[in-house]
């Protein structure tokens, strides 16, 4: 049985007050990636990513849309 993937926000518009985002990161030198826990708006995630990028030069931080699996379909 397969599920359906759904986004928590609108993937086409990235407005500052759109909910359903988190901060994702990728390592610049290694094959590592991940995300920080917690849901926030696009504006909050963008601001937090900029703060983290200023402190940590080993990783790239960015706002990431949260995708969940809906098994009800």
PDB file of N, CA, C and O in Angstrom:
ATOM      1  N   UNK A   1       0.833  -1.167   0.000  1.00  0.00           N
ATOM      2  CA  UNK A   1       0.000   0.000   0.000  1.00  0.00           C
ATOM      3  C   UNK A   1       0.887   1.243   0.000  1.00  0.00           C
ATOM      4  O   UNK A   1       1.833   1.341   0.781  1.00  0.00           O
ATOM      5  N   UNK A   2       0.579   2.170  -0.864  1.00  0.00           N
ATOM      6  CA  UNK A   2       1.402   3.380  -0.939  1.00  0.00           C
ATOM      7  C   UNK A   2       0.613   4.582  -0.455  1.00  0.00           C
ATOM      8  O   UNK A   2      -0.616   4.601  -0.514  1.00  0.00           O
ATOM      9  N   UNK A   3       1.323   5.564   0.014  1.00  0.00           N
ATOM     10  CA  UNK A   3       0.706   6.787   0.499  1.00  0.00           C
ATOM     11  C   UNK A   3       0.859   7.903  -0.516  1.00  0.00           C
ATOM     12  O   UNK A   3       1.522   7.756  -1.543  1.00  0.00           O
ATOM     13  N   UNK A   4       0.243   8.993  -0.208  1.00  0.00           N
ATOM     14  CA  UNK A   4       0.299  10.179  -1.052  1.00  0.00           C
ATOM     15  C   UNK A   4       1.125  11.236  -0.327  1.00  0.00           C
ATOM     16  O   UNK A   4       0.921  11.478   0.862  1.00  0.00           O
ATOM     17  N   UNK A   5       2.051  11.860  -1.035  1.00  0.00           N
ATOM     18  CA  UNK A   5       2.864  12.909  -0.439  1.00  0.00           C
ATOM     19  C   UNK A   5       2.121  14.235  -0.517  1.00  0.00           C
ATOM     20  O   UNK A   5       1.588  14.607  -1.562  1.00  0.00           O
ATOM     21  N   UNK A   6       2.096  14.940   0.614  1.00  0.00           N
ATOM     22  CA  UNK A   6       1.444  16.251   0.682  1.00  0.00           C
ATOM     23  C   UNK A   6       2.417  17.252   1.287  1.00  0.00           C
ATOM     24  O   UNK A   6       3.226  16.910   2.150  1.00  0.00           O
ATOM     25  N   UNK A   7       2.328  18.478   0.827  1.00  0.00           N
ATOM     26  CA  UNK A   7       3.154  19.545   1.392  1.00  0.00           C
ATOM     27  C   UNK A   7       2.354  20.286   2.449  1.00  0.00           C
ATOM     28  O   UNK A   7       1.128  20.365   2.373  1.00  0.00           O
ATOM     29  N   UNK A   8       3.055  20.827   3.433  1.00  0.00           N
ATOM     30  CA  UNK A   8       2.389  21.581   4.486  1.00  0.00           C
ATOM     31  C   UNK A   8       2.170  23.030   4.094  1.00  0.00           C
ATOM     32  O   UNK A   8       1.449  23.752   4.783  1.00  0.00           O
ATOM     33  N   UNK A   9       2.773  23.467   3.010  1.00  0.00           N
ATOM     34  CA  UNK A   9       2.611  24.832   2.523  1.00  0.00           C
ATOM     35  C   UNK A   9       2.456  24.820   1.011  1.00  0.00           C
ATOM     36  O   UNK A   9       2.398  23.757   0.394  1.00  0.00           O
ATOM     37  N   UNK A  10       2.390  25.990   0.424  1.00  0.00           N
ATOM     38  CA  UNK A  10       2.248  26.119  -1.026  1.00  0.00           C
ATOM     39  C   UNK A  10       3.628  26.068  -1.672  1.00  0.00           C
ATOM     40  O   UNK A  10       4.454  26.941  -1.406  1.00  0.00           O
ATOM     41  N   UNK A  11       3.904  25.068  -2.517  1.00  0.00           N
ATOM     42  CA  UNK A  11       5.239  24.953  -3.110  1.00  0.00           C
ATOM     43  C   UNK A  11       5.531  25.990  -4.205  1.00  0.00           C
ATOM     44  O   UNK A  11       6.692  26.176  -4.570  1.00  0.00           O
ATOM     45  N   UNK A  12       4.520  26.658  -4.728  1.00  0.00           N
ATOM     46  CA  UNK A  12       4.740  27.613  -5.813  1.00  0.00           C
ATOM     47  C   UNK A  12       4.991  29.034  -5.333  1.00  0.00           C
ATOM     48  O   UNK A  12       5.722  29.780  -5.984  1.00  0.00           O
ATOM     49  N   UNK A  13       4.403  29.421  -4.214  1.00  0.00           N
ATOM     50  CA  UNK A  13       4.565  30.774  -3.684  1.00  0.00           C
ATOM     51  C   UNK A  13       5.323  30.720  -2.383  1.00  0.00           C
ATOM     52  O   UNK A  13       4.991  29.929  -1.500  1.00  0.00           O
ATOM     53  N   UNK A  14       6.327  31.542  -2.253  1.00  0.00           N
ATOM     54  CA  UNK A  14       7.110  31.600  -1.024  1.00  0.00           C
ATOM     55  C   UNK A  14       6.925  32.980  -0.412  1.00  0.00           C
ATOM     56  O   UNK A  14       7.771  33.862  -0.561  1.00  0.00           O
ATOM     57  N   UNK A  15       5.809  33.149   0.275  1.00  0.00           N
ATOM     58  CA  UNK A  15       5.517  34.409   0.963  1.00  0.00           C
ATOM     59  C   UNK A  15       6.040  34.332   2.381  1.00  0.00           C
ATOM     60  O   UNK A  15       6.130  33.245   2.951  1.00  0.00           O
ATOM     61  N   UNK A  16       6.384  35.462   2.952  1.00  0.00           N
ATOM     62  CA  UNK A  16       6.983  35.510   4.292  1.00  0.00           C
ATOM     63  C   UNK A  16       6.103  34.862   5.357  1.00  0.00           C
ATOM     64  O   UNK A  16       6.629  34.288   6.311  1.00  0.00           O
ATOM     65  N   UNK A  17       4.778  34.938   5.222  1.00  0.00           N
ATOM     66  CA  UNK A  17       3.888  34.417   6.256  1.00  0.00           C
ATOM     67  C   UNK A  17       3.312  33.039   5.942  1.00  0.00           C
ATOM     68  O   UNK A  17       2.401  32.594   6.640  1.00  0.00           O
ATOM     69  N   UNK A  18       3.809  32.354   4.922  1.00  0.00           N
ATOM     70  CA  UNK A  18       3.338  31.006   4.583  1.00  0.00           C
ATOM     71  C   UNK A  18       3.877  29.989   5.594  1.00  0.00           C
ATOM     72  O   UNK A  18       5.085  29.933   5.821  1.00  0.00           O
ATOM     73  N   UNK A  19       2.996  29.181   6.206  1.00  0.00           N
ATOM     74  CA  UNK A  19       3.448  28.169   7.173  1.00  0.00           C
ATOM     75  C   UNK A  19       3.933  26.901   6.471  1.00  0.00           C
ATOM     76  O   UNK A  19       3.783  26.756   5.258  1.00  0.00           O
ATOM     77  N   UNK A  20       4.512  25.993   7.243  1.00  0.00           N
ATOM     78  CA  UNK A  20       4.894  24.682   6.713  1.00  0.00           C
ATOM     79  C   UNK A  20       6.343  24.555   6.285  1.00  0.00           C
ATOM     80  O   UNK A  20       6.659  23.705   5.454  1.00  0.00           O
ATOM     81  N   UNK A  21       7.232  25.373   6.826  1.00  0.00           N
ATOM     82  CA  UNK A  21       8.652  25.326   6.461  1.00  0.00           C
ATOM     83  C   UNK A  21       9.508  24.987   7.672  1.00  0.00           C
ATOM     84  O   UNK A  21       9.086  25.155   8.816  1.00  0.00           O
ATOM     85  N   UNK A  22      10.710  24.509   7.401  1.00  0.00           N
ATOM     86  CA  UNK A  22      11.738  24.270   8.405  1.00  0.00           C
ATOM     87  C   UNK A  22      13.071  24.648   7.779  1.00  0.00           C
ATOM     88  O   UNK A  22      13.135  24.980   6.595  1.00  0.00           O
ATOM     89  N   UNK A  23      14.127  24.598   8.566  1.00  0.00           N
ATOM     90  CA  UNK A  23      15.460  24.938   8.060  1.00  0.00           C
ATOM     91  C   UNK A  23      16.174  23.649   7.674  1.00  0.00           C
ATOM     92  O   UNK A  23      16.349  22.761   8.509  1.00  0.00           O
ATOM     93  N   UNK A  24      16.586  23.543   6.408  1.00  0.00           N
ATOM     94  CA  UNK A  24      17.366  22.413   5.935  1.00  0.00           C
ATOM     95  C   UNK A  24      18.827  22.816   5.803  1.00  0.00           C
ATOM     96  O   UNK A  24      19.141  24.003   5.716  1.00  0.00           O
ATOM     97  N   UNK A  25      19.710  21.844   5.787  1.00  0.00           N
ATOM     98  CA  UNK A  25      21.135  22.145   5.628  1.00  0.00           C
ATOM     99  C   UNK A  25      21.819  21.056   4.801  1.00  0.00           C
ATOM    100  O   UNK A  25      21.369  19.911   4.746  1.00  0.00           O
ATOM    101  N   UNK A  26      22.910  21.448   4.166  1.00  0.00           N
ATOM    102  CA  UNK A  26      23.797  20.536   3.426  1.00  0.00           C
ATOM    103  C   UNK A  26      25.240  20.894   3.755  1.00  0.00           C
ATOM    104  O   UNK A  26      25.587  22.065   3.910  1.00  0.00           O
ATOM    105  N   UNK A  27      26.062  19.872   3.857  1.00  0.00           N
ATOM    106  CA  UNK A  27      27.487  20.084   4.089  1.00  0.00           C
ATOM    107  C   UNK A  27      28.141  20.504   2.770  1.00  0.00           C
ATOM    108  O   UNK A  27      27.811  19.973   1.709  1.00  0.00           O
ATOM    109  N   UNK A  28      29.061  21.450   2.844  1.00  0.00           N
ATOM    110  CA  UNK A  28      29.741  21.921   1.630  1.00  0.00           C
ATOM    111  C   UNK A  28      30.831  20.959   1.162  1.00  0.00           C
ATOM    112  O   UNK A  28      31.134  20.911  -0.030  1.00  0.00           O
ATOM    113  N   UNK A  29      31.426  20.192   2.080  1.00  0.00           N
ATOM    114  CA  UNK A  29      32.550  19.335   1.718  1.00  0.00           C
ATOM    115  C   UNK A  29      32.239  17.845   1.797  1.00  0.00           C
ATOM    116  O   UNK A  29      32.961  17.040   1.211  1.00  0.00           O
ATOM    117  N   UNK A  30      31.189  17.463   2.504  1.00  0.00           N
ATOM    118  CA  UNK A  30      30.860  16.052   2.686  1.00  0.00           C
ATOM    119  C   UNK A  30      29.481  15.777   2.095  1.00  0.00           C
ATOM    120  O   UNK A  30      28.743  16.706   1.767  1.00  0.00           O
ATOM    121  N   UNK A  31      29.145  14.529   1.964  1.00  0.00           N
ATOM    122  CA  UNK A  31      27.837  14.133   1.452  1.00  0.00           C
ATOM    123  C   UNK A  31      26.869  13.952   2.613  1.00  0.00           C
ATOM    124  O   UNK A  31      26.405  12.843   2.877  1.00  0.00           O
ATOM    125  N   UNK A  32      26.569  15.037   3.300  1.00  0.00           N
ATOM    126  CA  UNK A  32      25.656  15.016   4.433  1.00  0.00           C
ATOM    127  C   UNK A  32      24.575  16.057   4.213  1.00  0.00           C
ATOM    128  O   UNK A  32      24.819  17.110   3.623  1.00  0.00           O
ATOM    129  N   UNK A  33      23.370  15.750   4.697  1.00  0.00           N
ATOM    130  CA  UNK A  33      22.290  16.722   4.666  1.00  0.00           C
ATOM    131  C   UNK A  33      21.332  16.405   5.793  1.00  0.00           C
ATOM    132  O   UNK A  33      21.352  15.307   6.349  1.00  0.00           O
ATOM    133  N   UNK A  34      20.500  17.362   6.124  1.00  0.00           N
ATOM    134  CA  UNK A  34      19.543  17.158   7.197  1.00  0.00           C
ATOM    135  C   UNK A  34      18.646  18.369   7.340  1.00  0.00           C
ATOM    136  O   UNK A  34      18.614  19.243   6.473  1.00  0.00           O
ATOM    137  N   UNK A  35      17.926  18.410   8.433  1.00  0.00           N
ATOM    138  CA  UNK A  35      17.063  19.551   8.712  1.00  0.00           C
ATOM    139  C   UNK A  35      16.927  19.721  10.216  1.00  0.00           C
ATOM    140  O   UNK A  35      17.157  18.790  10.987  1.00  0.00           O
ATOM    141  N   UNK A  36      16.552  20.923  10.613  1.00  0.00           N
ATOM    142  CA  UNK A  36      16.311  21.218  12.019  1.00  0.00           C
ATOM    143  C   UNK A  36      14.847  20.938  12.331  1.00  0.00           C
ATOM    144  O   UNK A  36      13.978  21.130  11.481  1.00  0.00           O
ATOM    145  N   UNK A  37      14.580  20.490  13.538  1.00  0.00           N
ATOM    146  CA  UNK A  37      13.206  20.206  13.937  1.00  0.00           C
ATOM    147  C   UNK A  37      12.441  21.503  14.161  1.00  0.00           C
ATOM    148  O   UNK A  37      13.026  22.540  14.471  1.00  0.00           O
ATOM    149  N   UNK A  38      11.151  21.428  14.001  1.00  0.00           N
ATOM    150  CA  UNK A  38      10.285  22.570  14.245  1.00  0.00           C
ATOM    151  C   UNK A  38       9.707  23.134  12.959  1.00  0.00           C
ATOM    152  O   UNK A  38      10.384  23.223  11.936  1.00  0.00           O
ATOM    153  N   UNK A  39       8.444  23.509  13.036  1.00  0.00           N
ATOM    154  CA  UNK A  39       7.765  24.101  11.890  1.00  0.00           C
ATOM    155  C   UNK A  39       7.665  25.604  12.097  1.00  0.00           C
ATOM    156  O   UNK A  39       7.404  26.066  13.209  1.00  0.00           O
ATOM    157  N   UNK A  40       7.871  26.367  11.033  1.00  0.00           N
ATOM    158  CA  UNK A  40       7.809  27.826  11.104  1.00  0.00           C
ATOM    159  C   UNK A  40       7.337  28.377   9.767  1.00  0.00           C
ATOM    160  O   UNK A  40       7.140  27.622   8.815  1.00  0.00           O
ATOM    161  N   UNK A  41       7.159  29.672   9.695  1.00  0.00           N
ATOM    162  CA  UNK A  41       6.780  30.297   8.435  1.00  0.00           C
ATOM    163  C   UNK A  41       8.013  30.421   7.546  1.00  0.00           C
ATOM    164  O   UNK A  41       9.142  30.232   7.998  1.00  0.00           O
ATOM    165  N   UNK A  42       7.777  30.741   6.270  1.00  0.00           N
ATOM    166  CA  UNK A  42       8.894  30.887   5.340  1.00  0.00           C
ATOM    167  C   UNK A  42       9.828  32.016   5.781  1.00  0.00           C
ATOM    168  O   UNK A  42      11.049  31.875   5.721  1.00  0.00           O
ATOM    169  N   UNK A  43       9.256  33.122   6.219  1.00  0.00           N
ATOM    170  CA  UNK A  43      10.062  34.261   6.667  1.00  0.00           C
ATOM    171  C   UNK A  43      10.929  33.915   7.862  1.00  0.00           C
ATOM    172  O   UNK A  43      12.099  34.296   7.912  1.00  0.00           O
ATOM    173  N   UNK A  44      10.366  33.190   8.834  1.00  0.00           N
ATOM    174  CA  UNK A  44      11.130  32.777  10.014  1.00  0.00           C
ATOM    175  C   UNK A  44      12.239  31.805   9.635  1.00  0.00           C
ATOM    176  O   UNK A  44      13.358  31.908  10.137  1.00  0.00           O
ATOM    177  N   UNK A  45      11.928  30.859   8.745  1.00  0.00           N
ATOM    178  CA  UNK A  45      12.933  29.878   8.312  1.00  0.00           C
ATOM    179  C   UNK A  45      14.054  30.552   7.534  1.00  0.00           C
ATOM    180  O   UNK A  45      15.220  30.190   7.686  1.00  0.00           O
ATOM    181  N   UNK A  46      13.709  31.530   6.700  1.00  0.00           N
ATOM    182  CA  UNK A  46      14.715  32.261   5.929  1.00  0.00           C
ATOM    183  C   UNK A  46      15.646  33.053   6.850  1.00  0.00           C
ATOM    184  O   UNK A  46      16.858  33.083   6.639  1.00  0.00           O
ATOM    185  N   UNK A  47      15.078  33.689   7.866  1.00  0.00           N
ATOM    186  CA  UNK A  47      15.873  34.467   8.813  1.00  0.00           C
ATOM    187  C   UNK A  47      16.789  33.554   9.642  1.00  0.00           C
ATOM    188  O   UNK A  47      17.964  33.862   9.841  1.00  0.00           O
ATOM    189  N   UNK A  48      16.243  32.434  10.120  1.00  0.00           N
ATOM    190  CA  UNK A  48      17.028  31.486  10.912  1.00  0.00           C
ATOM    191  C   UNK A  48      18.153  30.879  10.069  1.00  0.00           C
ATOM    192  O   UNK A  48      19.263  30.691  10.566  1.00  0.00           O
ATOM    193  N   UNK A  49      17.875  30.570   8.793  1.00  0.00           N
ATOM    194  CA  UNK A  49      18.902  30.019   7.900  1.00  0.00           C
ATOM    195  C   UNK A  49      20.036  31.024   7.694  1.00  0.00           C
ATOM    196  O   UNK A  49      21.205  30.641   7.665  1.00  0.00           O
ATOM    197  N   UNK A  50      19.702  32.293   7.554  1.00  0.00           N
ATOM    198  CA  UNK A  50      20.733  33.325   7.386  1.00  0.00           C
ATOM    199  C   UNK A  50      21.588  33.459   8.637  1.00  0.00           C
ATOM    200  O   UNK A  50      22.804  33.630   8.542  1.00  0.00           O
ATOM    201  N   UNK A  51      20.962  33.383   9.812  1.00  0.00           N
ATOM    202  CA  UNK A  51      21.709  33.455  11.071  1.00  0.00           C
ATOM    203  C   UNK A  51      22.668  32.274  11.219  1.00  0.00           C
ATOM    204  O   UNK A  51      23.824  32.447  11.607  1.00  0.00           O
ATOM    205  N   UNK A  52      22.181  31.084  10.909  1.00  0.00           N
ATOM    206  CA  UNK A  52      23.025  29.887  11.023  1.00  0.00           C
ATOM    207  C   UNK A  52      24.157  29.894   9.997  1.00  0.00           C
ATOM    208  O   UNK A  52      25.268  29.460  10.301  1.00  0.00           O
ATOM    209  N   UNK A  53      23.887  30.380   8.789  1.00  0.00           N
ATOM    210  CA  UNK A  53      24.921  30.442   7.748  1.00  0.00           C
ATOM    211  C   UNK A  53      26.032  31.415   8.138  1.00  0.00           C
ATOM    212  O   UNK A  53      27.194  31.199   7.795  1.00  0.00           O
ATOM    213  N   UNK A  54      25.683  32.479   8.848  1.00  0.00           N
ATOM    214  CA  UNK A  54      26.695  33.438   9.286  1.00  0.00           C
ATOM    215  C   UNK A  54      27.614  32.835  10.352  1.00  0.00           C
ATOM    216  O   UNK A  54      28.788  33.194  10.437  1.00  0.00           O
ATOM    217  N   UNK A  55      27.081  31.924  11.161  1.00  0.00           N
ATOM    218  CA  UNK A  55      27.869  31.306  12.235  1.00  0.00           C
ATOM    219  C   UNK A  55      28.667  30.093  11.768  1.00  0.00           C
ATOM    220  O   UNK A  55      29.788  29.874  12.228  1.00  0.00           O
ATOM    221  N   UNK A  56      28.097  29.299  10.852  1.00  0.00           N
ATOM    222  CA  UNK A  56      28.705  28.037  10.428  1.00  0.00           C
ATOM    223  C   UNK A  56      29.015  28.088   8.942  1.00  0.00           C
ATOM    224  O   UNK A  56      28.099  28.075   8.118  1.00  0.00           O
ATOM    225  N   UNK A  57      30.289  28.144   8.589  1.00  0.00           N
ATOM    226  CA  UNK A  57      30.685  28.229   7.184  1.00  0.00           C
ATOM    227  C   UNK A  57      30.887  26.855   6.541  1.00  0.00           C
ATOM    228  O   UNK A  57      31.171  26.769   5.347  1.00  0.00           O
ATOM    229  N   UNK A  58      30.742  25.782   7.321  1.00  0.00           N
ATOM    230  CA  UNK A  58      30.909  24.421   6.801  1.00  0.00           C
ATOM    231  C   UNK A  58      29.652  23.895   6.114  1.00  0.00           C
ATOM    232  O   UNK A  58      29.714  22.918   5.368  1.00  0.00           O
ATOM    233  N   UNK A  59      28.499  24.545   6.365  1.00  0.00           N
ATOM    234  CA  UNK A  59      27.221  24.062   5.840  1.00  0.00           C
ATOM    235  C   UNK A  59      26.470  25.187   5.135  1.00  0.00           C
ATOM    236  O   UNK A  59      26.710  26.369   5.381  1.00  0.00           O
ATOM    237  N   UNK A  60      25.562  24.791   4.257  1.00  0.00           N
ATOM    238  CA  UNK A  60      24.649  25.715   3.604  1.00  0.00           C
ATOM    239  C   UNK A  60      23.272  25.509   4.217  1.00  0.00           C
ATOM    240  O   UNK A  60      22.794  24.377   4.299  1.00  0.00           O
ATOM    241  N   UNK A  61      22.629  26.586   4.649  1.00  0.00           N
ATOM    242  CA  UNK A  61      21.308  26.518   5.266  1.00  0.00           C
ATOM    243  C   UNK A  61      20.286  27.190   4.361  1.00  0.00           C
ATOM    244  O   UNK A  61      20.602  28.166   3.679  1.00  0.00           O
ATOM    245  N   UNK A  62      19.043  26.663   4.353  1.00  0.00           N
ATOM    246  CA  UNK A  62      18.001  27.185   3.476  1.00  0.00           C
ATOM    247  C   UNK A  62      16.623  26.829   4.032  1.00  0.00           C
ATOM    248  O   UNK A  62      16.489  25.849   4.764  1.00  0.00           O
ATOM    249  N   UNK A  63      15.596  27.616   3.691  1.00  0.00           N
ATOM    250  CA  UNK A  63      14.231  27.249   4.075  1.00  0.00           C
ATOM    251  C   UNK A  63      13.769  26.057   3.241  1.00  0.00           C
ATOM    252  O   UNK A  63      13.963  26.036   2.025  1.00  0.00           O
ATOM    253  N   UNK A  64      13.166  25.078   3.885  1.00  0.00           N
ATOM    254  CA  UNK A  64      12.766  23.839   3.224  1.00  0.00           C
ATOM    255  C   UNK A  64      11.286  23.582   3.502  1.00  0.00           C
ATOM    256  O   UNK A  64      10.846  23.653   4.650  1.00  0.00           O
ATOM    257  N   UNK A  65      10.524  23.285   2.459  1.00  0.00           N
ATOM    258  CA  UNK A  65       9.113  22.957   2.602  1.00  0.00           C
ATOM    259  C   UNK A  65       8.961  21.560   3.211  1.00  0.00           C
ATOM    260  O   UNK A  65       9.621  20.615   2.780  1.00  0.00           O
ATOM    261  N   UNK A  66       8.097  21.439   4.203  1.00  0.00           N
ATOM    262  CA  UNK A  66       7.875  20.158   4.877  1.00  0.00           C
ATOM    263  C   UNK A  66       6.928  19.321   4.024  1.00  0.00           C
ATOM    264  O   UNK A  66       5.859  19.788   3.628  1.00  0.00           O
ATOM    265  N   UNK A  67       7.329  18.081   3.745  1.00  0.00           N
ATOM    266  CA  UNK A  67       6.505  17.140   2.969  1.00  0.00           C
ATOM    267  C   UNK A  67       6.177  15.959   3.875  1.00  0.00           C
ATOM    268  O   UNK A  67       7.067  15.369   4.487  1.00  0.00           O
ATOM    269  N   UNK A  68       4.886  15.620   3.955  1.00  0.00           N
ATOM    270  CA  UNK A  68       4.446  14.519   4.807  1.00  0.00           C
ATOM    271  C   UNK A  68       3.769  13.458   3.941  1.00  0.00           C
ATOM    272  O   UNK A  68       3.315  13.748   2.834  1.00  0.00           O
ATOM    273  N   UNK A  69       3.706  12.237   4.448  1.00  0.00           N
ATOM    274  CA  UNK A  69       3.033  11.152   3.737  1.00  0.00           C
ATOM    275  C   UNK A  69       1.643  10.954   4.342  1.00  0.00           C
ATOM    276  O   UNK A  69       1.508  10.754   5.550  1.00  0.00           O
ATOM    277  N   UNK A  70       0.634  11.009   3.514  1.00  0.00           N
ATOM    278  CA  UNK A  70      -0.745  10.813   3.929  1.00  0.00           C
ATOM    279  C   UNK A  70      -1.162   9.411   3.508  1.00  0.00           C
ATOM    280  O   UNK A  70      -1.340   9.150   2.318  1.00  0.00           O
ATOM    281  N   UNK A  71      -1.320   8.510   4.464  1.00  0.00           N
ATOM    282  CA  UNK A  71      -1.633   7.118   4.131  1.00  0.00           C
ATOM    283  C   UNK A  71      -3.136   6.867   4.014  1.00  0.00           C
ATOM    284  O   UNK A  71      -3.539   5.721   3.817  1.00  0.00           O
ATOM    285  N   UNK A  72      -3.964   7.879   4.126  1.00  0.00           N
ATOM    286  CA  UNK A  72      -5.413   7.709   4.044  1.00  0.00           C
ATOM    287  C   UNK A  72      -5.899   7.518   2.613  1.00  0.00           C
ATOM    288  O   UNK A  72      -7.027   7.070   2.408  1.00  0.00           O
ATOM    289  N   UNK A  73      -5.085   7.844   1.627  1.00  0.00           N
ATOM    290  CA  UNK A  73      -5.523   7.756   0.224  1.00  0.00           C
ATOM    291  C   UNK A  73      -5.552   6.353  -0.286  1.00  0.00           C
ATOM    292  O   UNK A  73      -5.899   6.125  -1.445  1.00  0.00           O
TER     293      UNK A  73
END
